Every structure is written in C-alpha cells, then in structure tokens.
Amino acid sequence: MSVSPVDFASLLCSRLCHDLLSPVGALNNGLELLTDETDEEMRARVFQLLSESARASANKLKFFRLAFGGAGGFGEQVDSREAKAAIEGLLIDNKRTTFNWWVEAETLPKAALKVMLNLTLIASESLVRGGTLDVGGEENNGQLEIVVKIEGPRIILAPELRTALNHGEGPEGVTPRTAAAYLVHSLVTQAGGTIQISEPTETIMIFGAVFRGK
C-alpha cells in the first residue's frame, strides 16, 4: 500500500527536523552560555561555536531544500552546480570524507538531481568511518546514468534502506529514516528507470540509477 502524499510530507519534515536538531540545539545552548559568561576567551570560543552551528544549519537547509523541496526553479532542468554546492555544504564539516564530483553536464533534470542528492545522503551516512565519496552522472545511449560510489574502512547500509531503495515500502512501511530512499525509488520508478545497488562489502559500495530517455 503506497504512503499518502500528506503522510510522506510529514515523514520528510520529521527527517529534516531530526537532522537540524543538533546544530540548532547547539545555537540555543551557546546563546544561553553567553548570557552568564564574562570570560572574554570563553565568550570568543562560544561565538566560534555559534558561527559553526549556524553554518551547519544553513548548509543542511540548503541541501534539504534542493533534495526534498522545490529549489531549483520551476523548469525541468536545474544547474548541476547547485547540486555540487549542496553536497559540499553537507560534507564541509565531515573531515574524514573526501568528496569528488564527476558530472560534466551543466544542467540535470530536476528528478534526476533529487535522486543524485538523496543517494548521496544515504551513501554518506553509510560511510560510518569516513573515506571517499564519488558522485557522477552522464548520458549514455539516450539514458541518464547516475552513480554514487563510496569507499572506506567500514560501510553499513541498513537493510530497511536497501529495501526502500529497491521496493519503496518495507514491512514497516515508510519511516523518517527511509523517507529519502523511498523518494529515490518513487522518482526513478515514475521515470521508468531502474536502481542498482552493489552487494554489500566492507570497503566499497556503489549506488546507481538509470533514467530512460524520452
């Protein structure tokens, strides 16, 4: 049974709120510390933490606005540099992960760009000890192929995420954790495309999506 649009929007909101809770909470805690703190050195440190938390919050909002929302305008094509900037912002504070961009096209279909971003989100969270994250996309024989490859000392993809990517809903339906994977499955299926996920290994995993040409 397919999740209703209203329920799915609620799940995406829950996911977004969960990811923003930490940096926004840090902002609140920092402001409370400034209220009573008189030591100048400590105040300078708090201001630095406030700046970092504000940047993290803004970067996550920009990423989710493009990955989940209506950013990129009303046209069918979106500037691929927006996706690159969004991923860089999401990973900017993740010092253990190296990001490589292998997309030459200046624009991408909006649905494909959302799939790329959500696959990147899932892949980056599977790279639990850091490593390398490669994002690529190219047109091949009239098909648009998207590939997200991760390589690191330990990779974990939760079974429910794999199920959601391959089938949409799992036994427990759609949850905030699997909302991004469900969105990927829905967008690719609606476009008549396919999703591929490599068999799990300890050090390498590849996520792929193919959009058929019209």
C-alpha positions in Angstrom: 0.0 0.0 0.0 1.5 3.3 -1.1 2.0 6.0 1.6 -0.2 9.1 1.1 1.3 12.4 -0.1 0.4 14.0 3.2 1.9 11.2 5.3 5.1 11.3 3.2 5.4 15.1 3.5 5.2 14.6 7.3 7.9 11.9 7.2 10.2 14.2 5.2 9.5 17.0 7.8 10.4 14.6 10.6 13.6 13.7 8.9 14.6 17.3 8.3 13.8 18.3 11.9 15.8 15.3 13.2 18.9 16.4 11.2 18.5 20.1 12.2 18.0 19.4 15.9 21.7 19.1 16.7 23.0 22.3 15.1 20.0 24.4 16.2 20.2 23.0 19.7 23.9 24.0 19.8 22.9 27.5 18.8 20.4 27.6 21.7 22.9 26.3 24.2 25.6 28.7 23.0 23.2 31.7 23.5 22.4 30.5 27.0 26.1 30.3 27.8 26.7 33.9 26.6 24.0 35.2 29.0 26.2 34.4 32.1 29.7 34.1 30.7 32.0 37.0 31.4 35.4 35.5 30.5 36.4 37.0 27.1 38.3 34.0 25.9 35.4 31.7 26.7 33.0 34.1 25.0 35.2 34.1 21.9 35.0 30.3 21.9 31.3 30.3 22.2 30.9 32.8 19.4 33.0 30.5 17.2 30.8 27.5 18.1 27.7 29.6 17.3 29.2 30.5 13.9 29.9 26.8 13.2 26.4 25.8 14.2 24.7 28.5 12.2 26.8 27.5 9.1 25.9 23.8 9.6 22.2 24.7 9.9 22.2 26.8 6.8 24.1 24.2 4.8 21.7 21.4 5.8 18.7 23.6 5.0 20.1 24.4 1.5 20.8 20.7 0.9 17.3 19.6 2.0 15.6 22.4 0.1 17.1 21.1 -3.1 16.9 17.4 -2.3 13.4 17.4 -0.8 11.8 20.7 -1.7 11.2 22.9 -4.7 14.5 24.7 -5.0 16.0 25.0 -8.5 13.1 26.9 -10.0 10.0 25.7 -12.0 11.8 24.5 -15.1 12.6 20.8 -15.8 16.3 21.4 -15.8 18.5 22.5 -12.8 22.0 23.9 -12.8 24.2 20.9 -11.8 26.5 23.3 -9.9 23.7 23.7 -7.4 23.9 20.0 -6.5 27.6 20.1 -6.2 27.5 23.1 -3.9 24.7 21.5 -1.8 26.8 18.3 -1.3 29.9 20.3 -0.5 28.0 22.2 2.2 26.5 19.0 3.6 30.0 17.4 4.0 32.0 20.6 4.8 32.4 19.6 8.5 33.0 15.9 7.8 36.8 16.0 7.8 37.0 12.2 7.4 35.3 12.1 4.0 36.7 13.2 0.6 34.2 14.3 -2.0 34.8 14.0 -5.7 32.5 15.4 -8.4 32.4 13.7 -11.8 29.5 15.4 -13.5 30.2 17.4 -16.7 26.7 18.3 -17.7 25.8 21.9 -17.0 22.2 21.0 -16.2 20.3 17.9 -15.0 16.6 17.0 -15.0 15.1 18.0 -11.7 14.0 14.5 -10.8 17.5 13.1 -11.6 19.2 15.8 -9.5 16.9 14.9 -6.5 17.8 11.3 -6.9 21.5 12.2 -7.0 21.3 14.2 -3.8 19.3 11.6 -1.9 21.6 8.8 -3.0 24.5 10.9 -1.8 22.8 11.5 1.5 22.2 7.8 2.0 25.7 6.9 0.8 27.5 9.5 3.1 25.7 8.1 6.1 26.7 4.6 5.2 30.3 5.7 5.2 30.5 5.4 9.0 34.2 5.9 9.4 34.8 8.2 6.6 36.5 7.6 3.2 35.9 8.7 -0.3 32.6 9.7 -1.9 32.4 9.9 -5.7 29.3 11.3 -7.5 29.0 11.0 -11.2 26.4 11.4 -13.9 26.4 11.1 -17.7 24.2 10.5 -20.7 24.8 7.2 -22.4 22.9 5.9 -25.4 19.9 8.2 -24.6 19.9 7.3 -20.9 21.0 9.4 -18.0 23.1 7.3 -15.6 23.8 8.5 -12.0 26.4 6.8 -9.9 27.4 7.3 -6.3 30.4 5.3 -5.1 31.7 5.2 -1.5 34.9 3.6 -0.4 36.1 3.4 3.2 37.3 1.2 6.1 33.7 0.4 7.1 30.4 0.7 5.2 27.0 -0.1 6.7 23.7 0.2 4.7 20.7 -0.5 6.9 18.6 -3.3 5.5 15.5 -1.2 5.6 17.2 1.4 3.4 18.1 -1.2 0.8 14.5 -2.4 0.8 13.1 1.1 0.4 15.5 1.8 -2.5 14.6 -1.4 -4.3 10.9 -1.7 -3.5 9.7 1.5 -2.0 7.9 0.4 1.2 9.1 -2.3 3.5 7.3 -4.4 6.1 7.1 -1.4 8.5 6.1 1.0 5.7 7.9 4.3 5.3 9.7 5.9 8.2 11.6 9.2 8.6 14.8 7.2 8.3 13.7 5.6 5.0 12.0 8.6 3.5 14.9 9.6 1.3 15.2 6.1 0.0 11.5 5.9 -0.7 11.7 9.2 -2.6 14.6 7.9 -4.8 12.6 4.7 -5.6 9.4 6.8 -6.4 11.2 9.3 -8.7 13.1 6.6 -10.6 10.1 4.4 -10.9 7.9 7.2 -12.2 10.5 8.0 -14.8 10.6 4.3 -16.0 14.1 3.9 -14.8 16.0 1.4 -12.6 18.0 1.4 -9.4 21.1 -0.7 -8.8 22.9 -1.3 -5.5 26.0 -3.3 -5.3 26.2 -6.3 -2.9 27.5 -5.2 0.5 31.2 -5.3 1.1 33.2 -3.9 3.9 35.1 -1.3 1.9 33.2 -0.4 -1.3 29.6 0.2 -2.3 28.0 1.6 -5.4 24.6 3.1 -5.9 23.2 3.7 -9.4 20.1 5.0 -11.1 19.2 5.0 -14.8 16.7 7.3 -16.3 15.4 6.3 -19.7 15.5 8.8 -22.4 12.2 10.1 -23.9 
